[in-house]
């Protein structure tokens, strides 16, 4: 049939232009959980050099005790060990043209701001997790109620079980007692000093989604959670505080993996006590606009920060470690 129609552009299709939605959609982001546990070093900032040194005091070398009336009070000493944090530059940028800005229905700078802020949060979330992952104490679940410890930073066995309530209790008990009575690769440094909990008396466990599934599928955990009680929560924390442990789930697979080592059943987890990681900062992360060049035709936005993260304690050097990794070879 002759006449006008929508299907053919020349016959009518050109009578309207495609409509651009006024709502701009952004890709979804993982949940950022780790940055909240860093402790920013006070008094360290700009014009302080790139290295932050911090002293760590050991316990007394010889323990005191009962003495007799004529006996001299014994003398001992403490060891001073030094740790250090070296600042690094972090950043990313997106350039854009003046022509894009002039012709776009959306302001490209606003779009870029959001994209870079999402990128910045993910980078630092992974940066903190990577620093914690360098801890010397590892725990591998070699069965539902079996485990292998290492105290040299590298897991020595392959996990055959996912995270569960028994493994949580084993790790927390070891953290409370300084790993007393345990054996494992690198165990010549044992026992370590007990790991102190956070000021509220609880430890913190960061669980990947798969590790939390293993915990949640454990009926012993469900029964224990019935008697938990709510408190002031960390960001992303579940309602349950079980076995003096706050449970925080992370779905950022670049920070915590759902598949560790050669095991297909094991998700990664990191347990920490108080004073586990320090953050040194000379320039807090910020967005920066590029100075326009080519007469305003070449523009850009970047995020930038001058900072870094560092574990405070080291099992081999200090005889103390505030981090336990649930992982696999």
Residue pairs with C-beta under 8 A, 6 or more apart in sequence:
3 11
4 11
4 12
5 11
5 12
6 12
6 13
7 13
20 105
24 106
24 111
26 114
26 115
26 118
29 118
29 121
29 122
30 122
30 125
30 250
30 251
30 252
30 253
30 254
30 255
31 236
31 249
31 250
31 251
31 252
32 121
32 122
32 124
32 125
32 252
33 125
33 206
33 235
33 236
33 248
33 249
33 250
33 252
33 255
34 124
34 125
34 126
34 128
34 129
34 132
34 206
34 250
34 255
35 121
35 124
35 125
35 128
36 234
36 235
37 128
37 204
37 234
37 272
37 276
37 277
38 128
38 277
38 278
38 279
38 309
39 275
39 277
39 278
39 279
40 278
40 279
40 280
40 281
41 52
41 54
41 85
41 278
41 279
41 280
41 281
44 52
44 280
44 281
44 282
45 281
45 282
46 282
46 283
48 282
50 86
50 87
50 282
51 84
51 85
51 86
51 87
52 84
52 85
52 86
52 87
52 278
52 280
52 310
53 82
53 83
53 84
54 82
54 83
54 84
54 85
54 278
54 312
55 80
55 81
55 82
55 83
56 80
56 81
56 82
56 83
56 312
56 313
56 318
57 78
57 79
57 80
57 81
58 78
58 79
58 80
58 81
58 318
58 319
59 78
59 193
60 76
60 77
60 78
61 76
61 77
61 78
61 79
62 74
62 76
63 76
64 74
64 76
67 73
67 74
81 317
81 318
83 310
83 312
83 314
84 310
85 278
85 280
85 308
85 309
85 310
86 308
87 280
87 281
87 282
87 306
87 307
87 308
88 306
88 307
88 308
89 304
89 305
89 306
90 123
90 124
90 127
90 285
90 304
90 305
90 306
90 307
91 302
91 303
91 304
91 305
92 116
92 119
92 120
92 123
92 302
92 303
93 116
93 290
93 300
93 301
93 302
93 303
94 112
94 115
94 116
94 300
94 301
94 302
95 290
95 298
95 299
95 300
96 108
96 109
96 112
96 299
96 300
96 301
97 297
97 298
97 299
98 292
98 296
98 297
98 298
98 299
99 297
100 108
101 107
101 108
101 109
101 299
109 289
109 299
109 301
112 301
113 287
113 301
116 287
116 301
116 302
116 303
117 287
117 303
119 303
120 285
120 303
120 305
122 252
122 254
124 285
124 305
125 250
125 252
125 255
126 252
126 254
126 255
127 309
128 255
128 277
128 309
129 206
129 250
129 252
129 255
129 256
129 270
130 255
131 277
131 309
131 310
131 311
132 206
132 270
132 272
132 276
132 277
132 311
132 323
132 325
133 270
133 325
134 153
134 311
135 153
135 270
135 311
135 315
135 321
135 322
135 323
135 324
135 325
136 151
136 152
136 153
136 186
136 314
136 315
136 316
136 321
137 149
137 150
137 151
137 179
137 192
137 315
137 321
137 323
137 324
137 325
138 149
138 150
138 153
138 154
138 155
138 156
138 324
138 325
138 327
139 147
139 148
139 149
139 167
139 170
139 171
139 324
139 325
139 326
139 327
140 147
140 148
140 149
140 150
140 155
140 156
140 157
140 158
140 159
140 326
140 327
140 328
140 329
141 147
141 159
141 160
141 161
141 162
141 163
141 164
141 167
141 266
141 326
142 148
142 157
142 158
142 159
142 160
142 161
143 160
143 161
144 161
144 164
144 166
145 166
146 161
147 167
147 170
148 155
148 156
148 157
148 184
149 174
149 179
149 182
149 183
149 184
149 185
149 187
150 156
150 184
150 185
150 186
151 179
151 184
151 185
151 186
151 187
151 189
151 190
151 192
151 315
151 316
151 321
152 185
152 186
152 316
153 186
154 185
154 329
155 261
155 325
155 327
155 328
155 329
156 184
156 185
156 329
157 328
157 329
158 261
158 262
158 263
158 328
158 329
159 260
159 261
159 263
159 265
159 266
159 327
159 328
160 263
160 265
161 167
161 214
161 265
161 266
162 210
162 211
162 213
162 214
162 265
162 266
162 267
163 207
163 211
163 212
163 214
163 215
163 266
163 267
163 269
163 326
164 214
164 215
164 217
164 218
164 220
164 221
165 215
165 218
165 220
165 221
165 224
165 242
165 243
166 218
166 220
167 326
168 205
168 215
168 221
168 242
168 243
168 245
169 243
171 271
171 324
171 326
172 203
172 243
172 244
172 245
172 271
174 182
174 324
175 194
175 195
175 203
175 271
175 273
175 324
176 194
176 195
177 191
177 194
178 191
178 192
178 193
178 194
178 195
179 190
179 191
179 192
180 190
180 191
181 191
182 190
182 191
183 190
186 315
186 316
189 315
189 316
189 319
192 315
192 319
192 320
192 321
193 319
193 320
195 203
195 273
195 320
195 321
195 322
195 324
196 273
196 274
196 275
196 322
197 203
197 244
197 273
197 274
198 204
198 246
198 273
198 274
199 274
200 231
201 244
202 241
202 244
202 245
202 246
203 244
203 245
203 246
203 271
203 272
203 273
204 234
204 245
204 246
204 248
204 271
204 272
204 273
205 245
205 246
205 247
205 248
205 269
205 270
205 271
206 248
206 249
206 250
206 256
206 269
206 270
206 271
206 272
207 215
207 247
207 248
207 249
207 250
207 256
207 267
207 269
208 249
208 250
208 251
208 253
208 256
208 257
208 258
208 267
208 268
208 269
209 249
209 250
209 251
209 258
209 267
210 258
210 259
210 266
210 267
211 256
211 258
211 266
211 267
211 268
211 269
211 326
212 247
212 249
212 267
213 267
214 266
214 267
215 221
215 247
216 222
221 242
224 242
224 243
225 240
225 242
228 239
228 240
228 241
228 242
229 241
230 239
231 241
233 239
233 246
234 246
234 248
235 248
236 248
236 249
236 250
237 246
237 247
237 248
238 247
238 248
238 249
240 247
241 247
245 271
250 256
256 267
256 268
256 269
256 270
257 267
257 268
258 267
258 268
259 266
259 267
260 266
260 267
260 268
260 327
260 328
261 327
261 328
261 329
262 328
262 329
263 328
266 327
266 328
268 325
268 326
268 327
269 325
269 326
270 323
270 324
270 325
270 326
271 323
271 324
271 325
271 326
272 322
272 323
272 324
273 322
273 323
274 322
275 312
275 313
275 322
276 311
276 312
276 313
276 322
276 323
277 309
277 310
277 311
277 312
278 309
278 310
278 312
279 307
279 308
279 309
280 307
280 308
280 309
280 310
281 305
281 306
281 307
282 306
282 307
283 304
283 305
283 306
283 307
284 305
284 307
285 303
285 304
285 305
285 307
286 303
286 304
286 305
287 301
287 302
287 303
288 301
288 302
288 303
288 304
289 299
289 300
289 301
290 298
290 299
290 300
290 301
290 302
292 298
292 299
311 322
311 323
312 322
313 320
313 321
313 322
314 320
314 321
315 321
